[in-house]
Amino acid sequence: MQHLEPNEPFYQISQAAKLLGITSDRLRTYEEEGLIKPYRTKHSKDGKRLFSPNDIEWLIMIRDLIKLGVSIPTIRILLIAKFPTNLSKLQEKDLEIIELLLKLKSHAVYSTIFYN
């Protein structure tokens, strides 16, 4: 079996949705909201969306934040926010959210969304 590079567009939207346990419509919402920029093929009028392994990893963290009750607009705001350095005073759920956000901000996909 061929090894996929982390940034190699591979998974179609239905495959990505299945891997994430969400709907294709939810993935389209994430794209519309600016949380992901999937690769678009040039073969069809609109281009098929393809997601890389890095995109899937990124989307797992987005999905987990939403499961914790963080809204999409809040995620967008938090991704550009600065975080407190003294994490010991925060509640457990807050820590989990901040840890996920820090992972997102250090992820390879972050720069393709917020600095392109």
N, CA, C and O atoms as CSV, one atom per row, in Angstrom:
chain,resi,resn,atom,element,x,y,z
A,1,MET,N,N,0.837,-1.181,0.000
A,1,MET,CA,C,0.000,0.000,0.000
A,1,MET,C,C,0.885,1.249,0.000
A,1,MET,O,O,1.890,1.315,0.707
A,2,GLN,N,N,0.495,2.221,-0.796
A,2,GLN,CA,C,1.259,3.453,-0.933
A,2,GLN,C,C,1.053,4.357,0.286
A,2,GLN,O,O,-0.054,4.495,0.805
A,3,HIS,N,N,2.157,4.963,0.721
A,3,HIS,CA,C,2.107,5.866,1.867
A,3,HIS,C,C,1.634,7.248,1.421
A,3,HIS,O,O,2.132,7.789,0.433
A,4,LEU,N,N,0.679,7.814,2.144
A,4,LEU,CA,C,0.194,9.164,1.850
A,4,LEU,C,C,1.056,10.189,2.564
A,4,LEU,O,O,1.390,10.025,3.738
A,5,GLU,N,N,1.409,11.235,1.857
A,5,GLU,CA,C,2.092,12.363,2.482
A,5,GLU,C,C,1.056,13.149,3.292
A,5,GLU,O,O,-0.120,13.171,2.927
A,6,PRO,N,N,1.471,13.791,4.378
A,6,PRO,CA,C,0.512,14.495,5.241
A,6,PRO,C,C,-0.318,15.555,4.516
A,6,PRO,O,O,-1.480,15.762,4.863
A,7,ASN,N,N,0.251,16.227,3.523
A,7,ASN,CA,C,-0.482,17.289,2.823
A,7,ASN,C,C,-1.050,16.850,1.480
A,7,ASN,O,O,-1.541,17.681,0.715
A,8,GLU,N,N,-0.990,15.566,1.187
A,8,GLU,CA,C,-1.460,15.067,-0.103
A,8,GLU,C,C,-2.986,14.980,-0.133
A,8,GLU,O,O,-3.569,14.238,0.658
A,9,PRO,N,N,-3.650,15.729,-1.036
A,9,PRO,CA,C,-5.111,15.647,-1.145
A,9,PRO,C,C,-5.510,14.239,-1.587
A,9,PRO,O,O,-5.025,13.744,-2.604
A,10,PHE,N,N,-6.373,13.610,-0.838
A,10,PHE,CA,C,-6.705,12.218,-1.135
A,10,PHE,C,C,-8.173,11.886,-0.899
A,10,PHE,O,O,-8.835,11.337,-1.780
A,11,TYR,N,N,-8.685,12.215,0.286
A,11,TYR,CA,C,-10.032,11.795,0.671
A,11,TYR,C,C,-11.101,12.695,0.068
A,11,TYR,O,O,-11.058,13.915,0.226
A,12,GLN,N,N,-12.067,12.083,-0.628
A,12,GLN,CA,C,-13.209,12.847,-1.113
A,12,GLN,C,C,-14.078,13.216,0.086
A,12,GLN,O,O,-13.933,12.655,1.172
A,13,ILE,N,N,-14.977,14.163,-0.128
A,13,ILE,CA,C,-15.769,14.693,0.984
A,13,ILE,C,C,-16.554,13.604,1.712
A,13,ILE,O,O,-16.656,13.639,2.938
A,14,SER,N,N,-17.104,12.649,0.987
A,14,SER,CA,C,-17.869,11.579,1.644
A,14,SER,C,C,-16.959,10.693,2.489
A,14,SER,O,O,-17.352,10.251,3.568
A,15,GLN,N,N,-15.743,10.430,2.003
A,15,GLN,CA,C,-14.789,9.629,2.769
A,15,GLN,C,C,-14.337,10.376,4.017
A,15,GLN,O,O,-14.254,9.799,5.101
A,16,ALA,N,N,-14.048,11.655,3.855
A,16,ALA,CA,C,-13.616,12.478,4.989
A,16,ALA,C,C,-14.721,12.538,6.044
A,16,ALA,O,O,-14.456,12.398,7.238
A,17,ALA,N,N,-15.942,12.744,5.601
A,17,ALA,CA,C,-17.077,12.808,6.530
A,17,ALA,C,C,-17.212,11.498,7.299
A,17,ALA,O,O,-17.456,11.506,8.506
A,18,LYS,N,N,-17.055,10.389,6.611
A,18,LYS,CA,C,-17.164,9.082,7.268
A,18,LYS,C,C,-16.044,8.904,8.300
A,18,LYS,O,O,-16.293,8.423,9.406
A,19,LEU,N,N,-14.828,9.285,7.950
A,19,LEU,CA,C,-13.708,9.190,8.887
A,19,LEU,C,C,-13.958,10.021,10.142
A,19,LEU,O,O,-13.562,9.635,11.242
A,20,LEU,N,N,-14.619,11.166,9.966
A,20,LEU,CA,C,-14.857,12.093,11.067
A,20,LEU,C,C,-16.153,11.809,11.832
A,20,LEU,O,O,-16.364,12.338,12.924
A,21,GLY,N,N,-17.011,10.974,11.255
A,21,GLY,CA,C,-18.290,10.689,11.896
A,21,GLY,C,C,-19.247,11.867,11.830
A,21,GLY,O,O,-20.066,12.069,12.727
A,22,ILE,N,N,-19.132,12.646,10.750
A,22,ILE,CA,C,-20.022,13.792,10.544
A,22,ILE,C,C,-20.577,13.717,9.121
A,22,ILE,O,O,-20.220,12.818,8.360
A,23,THR,N,N,-21.436,14.647,8.770
A,23,THR,CA,C,-22.013,14.643,7.428
A,23,THR,C,C,-21.159,15.467,6.459
A,23,THR,O,O,-20.358,16.309,6.864
A,24,SER,N,N,-21.356,15.199,5.188
A,24,SER,CA,C,-20.698,16.004,4.157
A,24,SER,C,C,-21.151,17.453,4.239
A,24,SER,O,O,-20.365,18.369,3.997
A,25,ASP,N,N,-22.415,17.660,4.579
A,25,ASP,CA,C,-22.925,19.028,4.733
A,25,ASP,C,C,-22.181,19.771,5.846
A,25,ASP,O,O,-21.899,20.962,5.722
A,26,ARG,N,N,-21.868,19.062,6.928
A,26,ARG,CA,C,-21.125,19.682,8.029
A,26,ARG,C,C,-19.735,20.102,7.538
A,26,ARG,O,O,-19.251,21.174,7.900
A,27,LEU,N,N,-19.101,19.274,6.726
A,27,LEU,CA,C,-17.795,19.633,6.165
A,27,LEU,C,C,-17.904,20.863,5.270
A,27,LEU,O,O,-17.033,21.733,5.297
A,28,ARG,N,N,-18.961,20.934,4.487
A,28,ARG,CA,C,-19.171,22.124,3.646
A,28,ARG,C,C,-19.354,23.361,4.513
A,28,ARG,O,O,-18.872,24.439,4.164
A,29,THR,N,N,-20.046,23.218,5.642
A,29,THR,CA,C,-20.228,24.333,6.575
A,29,THR,C,C,-18.877,24.786,7.113
A,29,THR,O,O,-18.605,25.985,7.171
A,30,TYR,N,N,-18.033,23.843,7.506
A,30,TYR,CA,C,-16.699,24.194,8.002
A,30,TYR,C,C,-15.929,24.981,6.941
A,30,TYR,O,O,-15.226,25.941,7.256
A,31,GLU,N,N,-16.070,24.566,5.686
A,31,GLU,CA,C,-15.395,25.283,4.602
A,31,GLU,C,C,-15.985,26.687,4.443
A,31,GLU,O,O,-15.242,27.663,4.341
A,32,GLU,N,N,-17.300,26.792,4.421
A,32,GLU,CA,C,-17.966,28.092,4.288
A,32,GLU,C,C,-17.596,29.035,5.423
A,32,GLU,O,O,-17.500,30.246,5.225
A,33,GLU,N,N,-17.389,28.485,6.603
A,33,GLU,CA,C,-17.049,29.278,7.783
A,33,GLU,C,C,-15.551,29.587,7.866
A,33,GLU,O,O,-15.109,30.279,8.782
A,34,GLY,N,N,-14.781,29.080,6.919
A,34,GLY,CA,C,-13.354,29.382,6.884
A,34,GLY,C,C,-12.498,28.561,7.827
A,34,GLY,O,O,-11.386,28.970,8.160
A,35,LEU,N,N,-12.991,27.409,8.266
A,35,LEU,CA,C,-12.216,26.562,9.164
A,35,LEU,C,C,-11.358,25.543,8.426
A,35,LEU,O,O,-10.490,24.911,9.030
A,36,ILE,N,N,-11.588,25.377,7.140
A,36,ILE,CA,C,-10.806,24.438,6.331
A,36,ILE,C,C,-10.852,24.907,4.876
A,36,ILE,O,O,-11.845,25.472,4.419
A,37,LYS,N,N,-9.764,24.662,4.171
A,37,LYS,CA,C,-9.706,24.960,2.736
A,37,LYS,C,C,-9.248,23.702,2.015
A,37,LYS,O,O,-8.054,23.513,1.781
A,38,PRO,N,N,-10.206,22.835,1.662
A,38,PRO,CA,C,-9.807,21.607,0.988
A,38,PRO,C,C,-9.264,21.904,-0.411
A,38,PRO,O,O,-9.574,22.930,-1.017
A,39,TYR,N,N,-8.461,20.990,-0.891
A,39,TYR,CA,C,-7.965,21.079,-2.264
A,39,TYR,C,C,-9.154,20.901,-3.193
A,39,TYR,O,O,-10.043,20.098,-2.911
A,40,ARG,N,N,-9.181,21.639,-4.294
A,40,ARG,CA,C,-10.255,21.497,-5.285
A,40,ARG,C,C,-9.660,20.993,-6.589
A,40,ARG,O,O,-8.707,21.573,-7.111
A,41,THR,N,N,-10.230,19.900,-7.120
A,41,THR,CA,C,-9.773,19.383,-8.410
A,41,THR,C,C,-10.207,20.346,-9.499
A,41,THR,O,O,-11.140,21.128,-9.312
A,42,LYS,N,N,-9.544,20.291,-10.612
A,42,LYS,CA,C,-9.865,21.178,-11.722
A,42,LYS,C,C,-10.623,20.445,-12.832
A,42,LYS,O,O,-10.809,20.990,-13.920
A,43,HIS,N,N,-11.062,19.211,-12.559
A,43,HIS,CA,C,-11.704,18.389,-13.580
A,43,HIS,C,C,-13.174,18.713,-13.803
A,43,HIS,O,O,-13.683,18.516,-14.906
A,44,SER,N,N,-13.859,19.199,-12.793
A,44,SER,CA,C,-15.276,19.504,-12.943
A,44,SER,C,C,-15.498,21.002,-12.754
A,44,SER,O,O,-14.584,21.736,-12.379
A,45,LYS,N,N,-16.724,21.441,-13.018
A,45,LYS,CA,C,-17.049,22.867,-12.948
A,45,LYS,C,C,-16.668,23.473,-11.598
A,45,LYS,O,O,-15.954,24.474,-11.548
A,46,ASP,N,N,-17.135,22.879,-10.518
A,46,ASP,CA,C,-16.852,23.398,-9.177
A,46,ASP,C,C,-15.602,22.796,-8.557
A,46,ASP,O,O,-15.062,23.347,-7.598
A,47,GLY,N,N,-15.141,21.687,-9.081
A,47,GLY,CA,C,-13.987,21.009,-8.500
A,47,GLY,C,C,-14.387,20.197,-7.285
A,47,GLY,O,O,-15.038,20.703,-6.372
A,48,LYS,N,N,-13.995,18.945,-7.282
A,48,LYS,CA,C,-14.265,18.097,-6.123
A,48,LYS,C,C,-13.361,18.502,-4.973
A,48,LYS,O,O,-12.208,18.887,-5.170
A,49,ARG,N,N,-13.901,18.410,-3.779
A,49,ARG,CA,C,-13.109,18.679,-2.577
A,49,ARG,C,C,-12.312,17.430,-2.236
A,49,ARG,O,O,-12.846,16.322,-2.208
A,50,LEU,N,N,-11.031,17.629,-1.979
A,50,LEU,CA,C,-10.181,16.537,-1.514
A,50,LEU,C,C,-9.485,16.974,-0.235
A,50,LEU,O,O,-9.015,18.106,-0.125
A,51,PHE,N,N,-9.426,16.067,0.725
A,51,PHE,CA,C,-8.850,16.349,2.024
A,51,PHE,C,C,-7.603,15.503,2.243
A,51,PHE,O,O,-7.579,14.318,1.909
A,52,SER,N,N,-6.582,16.112,2.801
A,52,SER,CA,C,-5.331,15.416,3.101
A,52,SER,C,C,-5.409,14.786,4.497
A,52,SER,O,O,-6.313,15.102,5.271
A,53,PRO,N,N,-4.465,13.898,4.816
A,53,PRO,CA,C,-4.407,13.393,6.194
A,53,PRO,C,C,-4.265,14.529,7.218
A,53,PRO,O,O,-4.837,14.453,8.305
A,54,ASN,N,N,-3.511,15.576,6.878
A,54,ASN,CA,C,-3.403,16.735,7.778
A,54,ASN,C,C,-4.757,17.404,7.967
A,54,ASN,O,O,-5.115,17.794,9.079
A,55,ASP,N,N,-5.512,17.537,6.874
A,55,ASP,CA,C,-6.850,18.126,6.970
A,55,ASP,C,C,-7.733,17.306,7.910
A,55,ASP,O,O,-8.465,17.867,8.725
A,56,ILE,N,N,-7.664,15.984,7.797
A,56,ILE,CA,C,-8.478,15.103,8.644
A,56,ILE,C,C,-8.092,15.290,10.106
A,56,ILE,O,O,-8.956,15.404,10.975
A,57,GLU,N,N,-6.806,15.319,10.368
A,57,GLU,CA,C,-6.323,15.531,11.735
A,57,GLU,C,C,-6.831,16.869,12.288
A,57,GLU,O,O,-7.293,16.941,13.426
A,58,TRP,N,N,-6.742,17.914,11.480
A,58,TRP,CA,C,-7.223,19.252,11.833
A,58,TRP,C,C,-8.722,19.216,12.137
A,58,TRP,O,O,-9.178,19.758,13.144
A,59,LEU,N,N,-9.472,18.571,11.251
A,59,LEU,CA,C,-10.925,18.521,11.397
A,59,LEU,C,C,-11.356,17.712,12.615
A,59,LEU,O,O,-12.404,17.993,13.197
A,60,ILE,N,N,-10.577,16.723,13.009
A,60,ILE,CA,C,-10.878,15.974,14.231
A,60,ILE,C,C,-10.839,16.922,15.427
A,60,ILE,O,O,-11.694,16.857,16.310
A,61,MET,N,N,-9.844,17.800,15.446
A,61,MET,CA,C,-9.746,18.755,16.557
A,61,MET,C,C,-10.891,19.766,16.513
A,61,MET,O,O,-11.436,20.126,17.556
A,62,ILE,N,N,-11.260,20.227,15.317
A,62,ILE,CA,C,-12.408,21.136,15.175
A,62,ILE,C,C,-13.669,20.440,15.682
A,62,ILE,O,O,-14.430,21.007,16.467
A,63,ARG,N,N,-13.878,19.212,15.228
A,63,ARG,CA,C,-15.053,18.435,15.648
A,63,ARG,C,C,-15.080,18.280,17.165
A,63,ARG,O,O,-16.135,18.418,17.785
A,64,ASP,N,N,-13.924,17.994,17.765
A,64,ASP,CA,C,-13.862,17.809,19.214
A,64,ASP,C,C,-14.180,19.097,19.962
A,64,ASP,O,O,-14.821,19.057,21.012
A,65,LEU,N,N,-13.747,20.230,19.442
A,65,LEU,CA,C,-14.096,21.518,20.057
A,65,LEU,C,C,-15.600,21.748,20.014
A,65,LEU,O,O,-16.195,22.200,20.993
A,66,ILE,N,N,-16.204,21.440,18.889
A,66,ILE,CA,C,-17.651,21.612,18.750
A,66,ILE,C,C,-18.385,20.680,19.713
A,66,ILE,O,O,-19.393,21.065,20.306
A,67,LYS,N,N,-17.878,19.450,19.869
A,67,LYS,CA,C,-18.478,18.516,20.838
A,67,LYS,C,C,-18.381,19.052,22.264
A,67,LYS,O,O,-19.228,18.747,23.104
A,68,LEU,N,N,-17.351,19.850,22.538
A,68,LEU,CA,C,-17.193,20.449,23.864
A,68,LEU,C,C,-18.063,21.691,24.044
A,68,LEU,O,O,-18.055,22.309,25.109
A,69,GLY,N,N,-18.810,22.053,23.005
A,69,GLY,CA,C,-19.728,23.183,23.114
A,69,GLY,C,C,-19.198,24.490,22.568
A,69,GLY,O,O,-19.816,25.534,22.779
A,70,VAL,N,N,-18.066,24.468,21.870
A,70,VAL,CA,C,-17.506,25.695,21.309
A,70,VAL,C,C,-18.139,25.918,19.933
A,70,VAL,O,O,-18.126,25.020,19.091
A,71,SER,N,N,-18.688,27.105,19.706
A,71,SER,CA,C,-19.342,27.403,18.435
A,71,SER,C,C,-18.304,27.686,17.346
A,71,SER,O,O,-17.153,28.003,17.645
A,72,ILE,N,N,-18.715,27.570,16.098
A,72,ILE,CA,C,-17.815,27.830,14.972
A,72,ILE,C,C,-17.290,29.269,14.999
A,72,ILE,O,O,-16.086,29.467,14.839
A,73,PRO,N,N,-18.146,30.283,15.196
A,73,PRO,CA,C,-17.594,31.644,15.273
A,73,PRO,C,C,-16.589,31.806,16.408
A,73,PRO,O,O,-15.595,32.518,16.270
A,74,THR,N,N,-16.853,31.143,17.528
A,74,THR,CA,C,-15.924,31.217,18.655
A,74,THR,C,C,-14.599,30.544,18.295
A,74,THR,O,O,-13.537,31.059,18.644
A,75,ILE,N,N,-14.643,29.417,17.611
A,75,ILE,CA,C,-13.407,28.743,17.188
A,75,ILE,C,C,-12.585,29.678,16.312
A,75,ILE,O,O,-11.374,29.799,16.494
A,76,ARG,N,N,-13.242,30.340,15.361
A,76,ARG,CA,C,-12.510,31.274,14.483
A,76,ARG,C,C,-11.840,32.379,15.301
A,76,ARG,O,O,-10.686,32.731,15.056
A,77,ILE,N,N,-12.566,32.915,16.260
A,77,ILE,CA,C,-12.002,33.979,17.106
A,77,ILE,C,C,-10.840,33.441,17.934
A,77,ILE,O,O,-9.786,34.071,18.020
A,78,LEU,N,N,-11.037,32.280,18.540
A,78,LEU,CA,C,-10.002,31.712,19.393
A,78,LEU,C,C,-8.734,31.344,18.626
A,78,LEU,O,O,-7.639,31.381,19.186
A,79,LEU,N,N,-8.873,30.993,17.361
A,79,LEU,CA,C,-7.707,30.631,16.561
A,79,LEU,C,C,-6.788,31.824,16.300
A,79,LEU,O,O,-5.613,31.643,15.982
A,80,ILE,N,N,-7.312,33.025,16.431
A,80,ILE,CA,C,-6.442,34.192,16.248
A,80,ILE,C,C,-6.121,34.872,17.572
A,80,ILE,O,O,-5.411,35.877,17.608
A,81,ALA,N,N,-6.653,34.311,18.669
A,81,ALA,CA,C,-6.466,34.915,19.994
A,81,ALA,C,C,-5.157,34.467,20.639
A,81,ALA,O,O,-4.563,33.456,20.265
A,82,LYS,N,N,-4.740,35.249,21.608
A,82,LYS,CA,C,-3.610,34.885,22.477
A,82,LYS,C,C,-4.185,34.156,23.692
A,82,LYS,O,O,-5.313,34.420,24.107
A,83,PHE,N,N,-3.401,33.240,24.256
A,83,PHE,CA,C,-3.868,32.457,25.391
A,83,PHE,C,C,-3.107,32.819,26.655
A,83,PHE,O,O,-1.949,33.230,26.595
A,84,PRO,N,N,-3.764,32.665,27.803
A,84,PRO,CA,C,-3.067,32.950,29.064
A,84,PRO,C,C,-1.942,31.950,29.284
A,84,PRO,O,O,-2.030,30.795,28.868
A,85,THR,N,N,-0.891,32.407,29.939
A,85,THR,CA,C,0.246,31.526,30.202
A,85,THR,C,C,0.074,30.737,31.490
A,85,THR,O,O,0.695,29.687,31.653
A,86,ASN,N,N,-0.756,31.221,32.409
A,86,ASN,CA,C,-0.985,30.525,33.671
A,86,ASN,C,C,-2.237,29.658,33.536
A,86,ASN,O,O,-3.341,30.090,33.868
A,87,LEU,N,N,-2.051,28.428,33.044
A,87,LEU,CA,C,-3.182,27.545,32.794
A,87,LEU,C,C,-3.686,26.839,34.049
A,87,LEU,O,O,-4.747,26.217,34.005
A,88,SER,N,N,-2.961,26.912,35.164
A,88,SER,CA,C,-3.347,26.188,36.374
A,88,SER,C,C,-4.637,26.714,36.994
A,88,SER,O,O,-5.283,25.992,37.753
A,89,LYS,N,N,-5.024,27.931,36.699
A,89,LYS,CA,C,-6.229,28.519,37.293
A,89,LYS,C,C,-7.496,28.232,36.488
A,89,LYS,O,O,-8.598,28.581,36.913
A,90,LEU,N,N,-7.340,27.607,35.348
A,90,LEU,CA,C,-8.496,27.342,34.501
A,90,LEU,C,C,-9.173,26.032,34.881
A,90,LEU,O,O,-8.543,25.139,35.448
A,91,GLN,N,N,-10.449,25.924,34.568
A,91,GLN,CA,C,-11.188,24.700,34.824
A,91,GLN,C,C,-10.767,23.630,33.817
A,91,GLN,O,O,-10.191,23.938,32.773
A,92,GLU,N,N,-11.058,22.378,34.139
A,92,GLU,CA,C,-10.641,21.246,33.310
A,92,GLU,C,C,-11.134,21.373,31.863
A,92,GLU,O,O,-10.367,21.150,30.926
A,93,LYS,N,N,-12.399,21.727,31.679
A,93,LYS,CA,C,-12.942,21.856,30.317
A,93,LYS,C,C,-12.235,22.985,29.572
A,93,LYS,O,O,-11.928,22.856,28.387
A,94,ASP,N,N,-11.977,24.096,30.272
A,94,ASP,CA,C,-11.266,25.213,29.649
A,94,ASP,C,C,-9.871,24.772,29.207
A,94,ASP,O,O,-9.409,25.138,28.127
A,95,LEU,N,N,-9.215,23.992,30.043
A,95,LEU,CA,C,-7.882,23.491,29.706
A,95,LEU,C,C,-7.929,22.609,28.468
A,95,LEU,O,O,-7.067,22.707,27.594
A,96,GLU,N,N,-8.927,21.755,28.397
A,96,GLU,CA,C,-9.070,20.868,27.246
A,96,GLU,C,C,-9.289,21.673,25.965
A,96,GLU,O,O,-8.717,21.365,24.920
A,97,ILE,N,N,-10.117,22.698,26.062
A,97,ILE,CA,C,-10.371,23.559,24.905
A,97,ILE,C,C,-9.094,24.272,24.486
A,97,ILE,O,O,-8.758,24.299,23.302
A,98,ILE,N,N,-8.385,24.844,25.441
A,98,ILE,CA,C,-7.148,25.569,25.122
A,98,ILE,C,C,-6.098,24.625,24.553
A,98,ILE,O,O,-5.392,24.983,23.610
A,99,GLU,N,N,-5.985,23.419,25.114
A,99,GLU,CA,C,-5.026,22.450,24.577
A,99,GLU,C,C,-5.336,22.116,23.125
A,99,GLU,O,O,-4.430,22.049,22.294
A,100,LEU,N,N,-6.611,21.908,22.818
A,100,LEU,CA,C,-6.992,21.633,21.427
A,100,LEU,C,C,-6.706,22.835,20.537
A,100,LEU,O,O,-6.216,22.675,19.420
A,101,LEU,N,N,-7.003,24.021,21.016
A,101,LEU,CA,C,-6.747,25.224,20.221
A,101,LEU,C,C,-5.249,25.422,19.981
A,101,LEU,O,O,-4.842,25.814,18.888
A,102,LEU,N,N,-4.445,25.158,20.982
A,102,LEU,CA,C,-2.990,25.263,20.797
A,102,LEU,C,C,-2.499,24.258,19.767
A,102,LEU,O,O,-1.626,24.575,18.960
A,103,LYS,N,N,-3.054,23.044,19.786
A,103,LYS,CA,C,-2.704,22.048,18.771
A,103,LYS,C,C,-3.108,22.539,17.390
A,103,LYS,O,O,-2.345,22.416,16.433
A,104,LEU,N,N,-4.315,23.099,17.288
A,104,LEU,CA,C,-4.785,23.615,16.005
A,104,LEU,C,C,-3.862,24.711,15.489
A,104,LEU,O,O,-3.505,24.722,14.311
A,105,LYS,N,N,-3.477,25.630,16.367
A,105,LYS,CA,C,-2.638,26.755,15.946
A,105,LYS,C,C,-1.242,26.314,15.528
A,105,LYS,O,O,-0.594,27.002,14.740
A,106,SER,N,N,-0.771,25.195,16.034
A,106,SER,CA,C,0.550,24.710,15.657
A,106,SER,C,C,0.496,23.709,14.506
A,106,SER,O,O,1.537,23.252,14.034
A,107,HIS,N,N,-0.699,23.368,14.053
A,107,HIS,CA,C,-0.887,22.384,12.990
A,107,HIS,C,C,-0.552,22.985,11.630
A,107,HIS,O,O,-0.730,24.184,11.417
A,108,ALA,N,N,-0.075,22.167,10.726
A,108,ALA,CA,C,0.308,22.614,9.379
A,108,ALA,C,C,-0.848,23.258,8.615
A,108,ALA,O,O,-0.626,24.154,7.800
A,109,VAL,N,N,-2.056,22.819,8.866
A,109,VAL,CA,C,-3.215,23.356,8.141
A,109,VAL,C,C,-3.516,24.792,8.550
A,109,VAL,O,O,-4.042,25.560,7.744
A,110,TYR,N,N,-3.194,25.172,9.782
A,110,TYR,CA,C,-3.499,26.510,10.302
A,110,TYR,C,C,-3.005,27.609,9.354
A,110,TYR,O,O,-3.751,28.532,9.027
A,111,SER,N,N,-1.768,27.509,8.923
A,111,SER,CA,C,-1.205,28.567,8.079
A,111,SER,C,C,-1.861,28.613,6.704
A,111,SER,O,O,-1.870,29.668,6.069
A,112,THR,N,N,-2.406,27.507,6.231
A,112,THR,CA,C,-3.055,27.521,4.926
A,112,THR,C,C,-4.411,28.199,4.985
A,112,THR,O,O,-4.918,28.659,3.962
A,113,ILE,N,N,-5.002,28.268,6.168
A,113,ILE,CA,C,-6.313,28.879,6.321
A,113,ILE,C,C,-6.200,30.354,6.697
A,113,ILE,O,O,-6.911,31.193,6.144
A,114,PHE,N,N,-5.326,30.663,7.618
A,114,PHE,CA,C,-5.278,32.013,8.168
A,114,PHE,C,C,-4.185,32.899,7.570
A,114,PHE,O,O,-4.150,34.097,7.854
A,115,TYR,N,N,-3.313,32.352,6.767
A,115,TYR,CA,C,-2.238,33.177,6.203
A,115,TYR,C,C,-2.093,33.016,4.705
A,115,TYR,O,O,-1.017,33.274,4.165
A,116,ASN,N,N,-3.143,32.597,4.016
A,116,ASN,CA,C,-3.116,32.490,2.552
A,116,ASN,C,C,-3.921,33.573,1.914
A,116,ASN,O,O,-4.009,33.636,0.688
